[in-house]
Amino acid sequence: MEWRSLNKHISAELEMNPELGMIKTVLTTSYDGLPYPLKFPFLYLSIFPANNGIRWKRLVRRWVVEGYSRGIHNKTAEEIGESYITDLINRSMVRPSSKGTTHRSGRVGFLEVHDLIREVGTSKSTEENLVFTLEEGSNLDIQGKIRHLAVSSSWTRDKNAFEIAFDLSHLRSLTIFAEYKPFFISDKMRLLRVLDLEDTNDLTSHQLHQIGKLRHLNYLSLRRCYKILRLPNSLGNLRHLQTLDVRDTGIINLPRSITKLQKLQYVRVGYVPGDDHKQREEFQDNTFAMRKCSFSVGNVIDVD
């Protein structure tokens, strides 16, 4: 029972118990010893909740569009991002998750961060004003510009608190976990690059009408938002969009305006709920059309 209590309150114990000070010193040294290119990718991990597997591809694609992983020496940005993950695994900063599925290449598809290492990352990312996690008990007296905002499942969805507490004009990424509310997307998010709504609840198609105003968006994920049946035509306004993930939604047709997205590289589609054969045929025809479309606009699009 004592060990369980310590584990539950490990963050406070590390701060208050001098006998545990050496643990935090050793773990902080592990972070300080990271090569500079790995520091921000590691801190970026604090966006994701504790005890949740982080999908490998999701992380790499986000690193790429954020500029944390860039192609060098005949290697693509994705290959560099994957090498970062391998390096972090070798340094015991992250580990393959036993909960996740295995990629067809044999690689484990999910990663996890040990709680103690995550505490160091969360502390450092807060110091850097890099990541702010909105959760139960959060102090909303925010100083400085927040670049990456994560809304946890434990936070009470308070519209007034959200709009008053944050200067959204400098936000680079927004990640929502669990329940979605329409006020999460704002016209003030002029510099937003990443909108990750994967696995959110209660998000419907008509709530996406503001998406077209986020003109600097590079990454949009609606994966496993089962109530999404279509994308708005304003999707064509997202001229910088590189990744579109609508896998495991009810979408069977993509809007014609998608042909305007000259920088689009990755489209994740592939599952239509139910056993409606006509819907599945429409979906397959649409996927084939996307492949043809990708060549007509000069992009190499990975339709998965």
C-alpha positions in Angstrom: 0.0 0.0 0.0 2.9 2.4 0.7 4.4 1.7 -2.7 1.1 2.3 -4.4 0.6 5.6 -2.4 4.1 6.7 -3.5 3.5 5.8 -7.1 0.2 7.8 -7.1 1.8 10.9 -5.7 5.2 10.5 -7.2 5.3 14.0 -8.7 4.6 15.7 -5.4 7.0 13.4 -3.6 9.9 14.2 -6.0 9.3 17.9 -5.3 8.9 17.7 -1.5 10.8 14.6 -0.2 14.6 15.4 0.0 15.4 11.6 0.2 14.1 11.3 -3.4 16.0 14.2 -4.7 18.8 12.1 -6.1 16.3 10.2 -8.3 15.1 13.5 -9.9 18.8 14.6 -10.3 19.7 11.4 -12.2 16.6 11.5 -14.4 17.2 15.2 -15.2 20.8 14.4 -16.1 19.4 11.9 -18.7 17.5 14.7 -20.3 20.4 17.1 -20.1 22.6 14.6 -21.9 20.3 14.3 -24.9 21.7 15.7 -28.2 20.1 19.1 -29.0 18.0 17.8 -31.9 16.3 15.3 -29.5 15.4 17.7 -26.7 12.3 19.2 -28.3 11.0 15.9 -29.7 11.4 14.4 -26.2 9.6 17.3 -24.5 6.8 17.1 -27.1 5.9 13.7 -25.7 4.4 15.4 -22.6 1.4 16.3 -24.8 0.2 12.7 -24.5 -1.5 11.4 -21.3 0.3 9.1 -18.9 -0.6 5.4 -19.2 -1.6 5.9 -22.9 0.3 4.4 -25.7 1.5 6.9 -28.3 1.1 5.7 -31.9 4.5 5.7 -33.6 3.3 7.2 -36.9 1.1 9.8 -35.2 4.2 11.1 -33.3 6.5 11.1 -36.3 4.1 12.9 -38.6 3.5 15.5 -35.9 7.2 16.0 -35.5 7.6 16.5 -39.2 5.0 19.1 -39.6 6.2 20.9 -36.5 9.7 21.1 -37.9 11.3 19.0 -35.2 12.3 16.4 -37.7 13.8 17.5 -41.0 15.2 15.6 -43.9 19.1 15.6 -44.1 21.8 13.7 -45.8 19.5 11.9 -48.3 17.2 10.8 -45.5 13.6 11.9 -45.4 12.1 13.8 -42.4 10.1 10.6 -41.6 13.2 8.5 -41.5 14.9 11.0 -39.3 11.9 11.0 -36.9 12.0 7.2 -36.7 15.7 7.4 -35.9 14.9 9.8 -33.1 12.4 7.2 -31.6 15.0 4.5 -31.9 17.6 6.7 -30.2 15.1 7.5 -27.3 14.4 3.8 -26.9 18.1 3.0 -26.8 18.5 5.7 -24.1 15.5 4.2 -22.1 13.6 7.4 -22.4 10.7 5.7 -24.1 9.8 2.0 -24.6 7.7 0.0 -27.0 4.2 -0.5 -25.6 3.0 -4.0 -25.0 -0.6 -2.7 -25.3 -0.2 -1.6 -28.9 -0.6 -3.5 -32.1 2.4 -4.5 -34.2 3.1 -2.8 -37.5 3.2 -5.1 -40.5 7.0 -4.5 -40.7 7.3 -6.2 -37.3 7.8 -2.9 -35.4 5.6 -2.3 -32.4 3.1 0.4 -33.3 2.9 2.2 -30.0 5.3 3.7 -27.5 5.0 4.7 -23.8 7.0 6.9 -21.5 7.9 5.7 -18.0 6.0 7.8 -15.3 9.2 9.2 -13.8 10.8 10.1 -17.1 7.5 11.7 -18.1 7.6 13.9 -14.9 10.9 15.2 -16.0 9.7 15.9 -19.5 6.5 17.6 -18.2 8.5 19.8 -15.8 11.0 20.8 -18.5 8.3 21.5 -21.1 6.5 23.8 -18.6 9.7 25.7 -17.9 10.2 26.2 -21.6 6.6 27.3 -22.1 6.5 24.5 -24.8 3.5 22.4 -23.6 0.6 23.2 -21.3 -1.8 20.5 -20.3 -5.2 21.6 -19.3 -6.4 19.2 -16.6 -8.3 19.0 -13.3 -6.7 21.5 -10.9 -4.6 23.3 -13.5 -3.4 26.8 -12.6 -4.8 29.0 -15.3 -2.7 32.0 -14.4 -0.6 31.5 -17.6 2.5 33.6 -18.1 4.0 33.8 -21.6 3.0 32.3 -24.9 1.8 28.7 -25.0 2.9 26.9 -28.2 1.3 23.5 -27.7 -1.9 23.0 -25.8 -3.3 19.6 -24.7 -6.8 19.3 -23.2 -7.0 16.2 -21.0 -10.1 14.1 -20.3 -10.2 15.3 -16.6 -10.7 19.0 -17.3 -14.2 20.4 -16.9 -15.2 21.9 -20.3 -15.5 25.5 -19.2 -15.8 27.9 -22.2 -15.2 31.1 -20.3 -12.1 29.7 -18.6 -10.7 28.5 -21.9 -11.3 31.8 -23.7 -10.0 34.0 -20.9 -7.0 32.0 -19.8 -5.2 31.6 -23.0 -3.7 33.8 -25.7 -4.6 31.5 -28.6 -3.0 33.7 -31.3 0.4 32.0 -30.8 -0.8 28.4 -30.5 1.0 26.0 -32.8 -0.8 22.8 -31.9 -4.1 21.8 -30.2 -4.7 18.2 -29.0 -8.0 17.2 -27.5 -8.5 14.0 -25.5 -12.0 12.6 -24.8 -14.9 15.1 -25.0 -14.9 17.7 -27.7 -16.6 21.1 -27.4 -17.2 23.5 -30.3 -15.4 26.4 -28.5 -12.1 24.6 -28.7 -11.6 25.9 -32.3 -11.3 29.6 -32.5 -10.7 32.3 -35.2 -7.8 33.5 -33.0 -5.8 30.4 -33.8 -4.2 32.0 -36.8 -0.9 30.2 -36.5 -2.2 26.7 -35.7 -0.3 24.0 -37.5 -1.6 20.8 -35.8 -5.2 20.0 -34.9 -5.3 16.5 -33.5 -8.8 15.4 -32.5 -8.1 11.6 -32.6 -10.5 9.5 -30.5 -12.5 12.6 -29.3 -16.2 12.1 -28.4 -19.2 13.9 -29.7 -17.5 15.6 -32.7 -19.9 15.8 -35.6 -19.6 16.9 -39.2 -21.3 20.2 -38.8 -18.9 21.3 -36.1 -16.1 21.3 -38.7 -17.3 24.4 -40.5 -14.5 26.5 -39.0 -11.7 24.2 -40.2 -11.2 26.2 -43.4 -10.2 29.3 -41.4 -7.1 27.6 -40.0 -5.1 28.4 -43.1 -1.7 27.4 -41.7 -2.9 23.9 -40.7 -0.3 21.2 -41.7 -1.8 18.3 -39.8 -5.5 17.4 -39.3 -6.5 14.1 -37.6 -10.1 13.0 -37.0 -9.2 9.4 -36.6 -11.8 7.3 -34.8 -14.3 10.2 -34.7 -17.1 7.9 -35.7 -19.8 10.6 -36.0 -17.9 12.4 -38.8 -19.6 11.6 -42.1 -18.2 14.2 -44.4 -15.6 17.0 -44.6 -16.5 20.6 -45.4 -15.7 22.1 -48.8 -13.7 24.7 -47.0 -11.0 22.0 -46.6 -9.6 23.4 -49.9 -8.5 26.5 -48.0 -5.9 24.6 -46.1 -3.2 25.1 -48.7 -0.4 24.0 -46.3 -2.0 20.7 -45.2 0.4 17.8 -45.4 -1.3 15.1 -43.4 -5.1 14.3 -43.3 -6.1 11.4 -41.2 -9.8 10.4 -41.4 -9.3 6.7 -40.7 -12.1 4.9 -38.8 -14.7 7.6 -39.5 -18.0 7.4 -41.5 -16.4 9.4 -44.4 -16.8 7.7 -47.8 -16.4 10.7 -50.1 -13.8 13.4 -49.9 -14.7 16.9 -51.1 -13.6 18.0 -54.6 -11.8 20.9 -53.1 -9.1 18.5 -51.9 -7.5 18.8 -55.3 -6.4 22.3 -54.2 -4.1 20.9 -51.5 -0.8 20.9 -53.4 1.3 20.1 -50.3 -0.8 17.1 -49.2 1.5 14.1 -48.7 -0.4 11.6 -46.4 -4.1 10.7 -46.5 -5.1 8.1 -44.0 -8.5 6.5 -44.8 -9.6 2.9 -44.9 -12.6 1.9 -42.8 -16.3 2.4 -43.1 -18.5 1.2 -40.2 -21.2 -1.3 -41.0 -21.6 -4.0 -43.7 -23.2 -1.8 -46.4 -21.5 -3.2 -49.6 -22.6 -0.2 -51.6 -20.9 2.2 -49.2 -17.7 0.0 -49.3 -17.7 0.1 -53.1 -18.2 3.9 -53.0 -15.3 4.2 -50.5 -13.0 2.0 -52.7 -13.9 4.0 -55.8 -13.1 7.3 -53.9 -9.8 5.9 -52.7 -8.8 5.0 -56.3 -9.8 8.5 -57.4 -7.6 10.0 -54.8 -4.6 8.0 -56.1 -5.3 9.3 -59.6 -5.9 12.8 -58.3 -2.6 12.8 -56.4 -0.6 12.3 -59.6 -2.6 14.9 -61.6 -1.6 17.6 -59.1 2.0 16.4 -58.9 2.0 15.1 -55.4 3.0 11.7 -54.2 0.2 10.9 -51.8 0.3 7.9 -49.5 -3.4 6.7 -49.4 -3.5 4.0 -46.6 
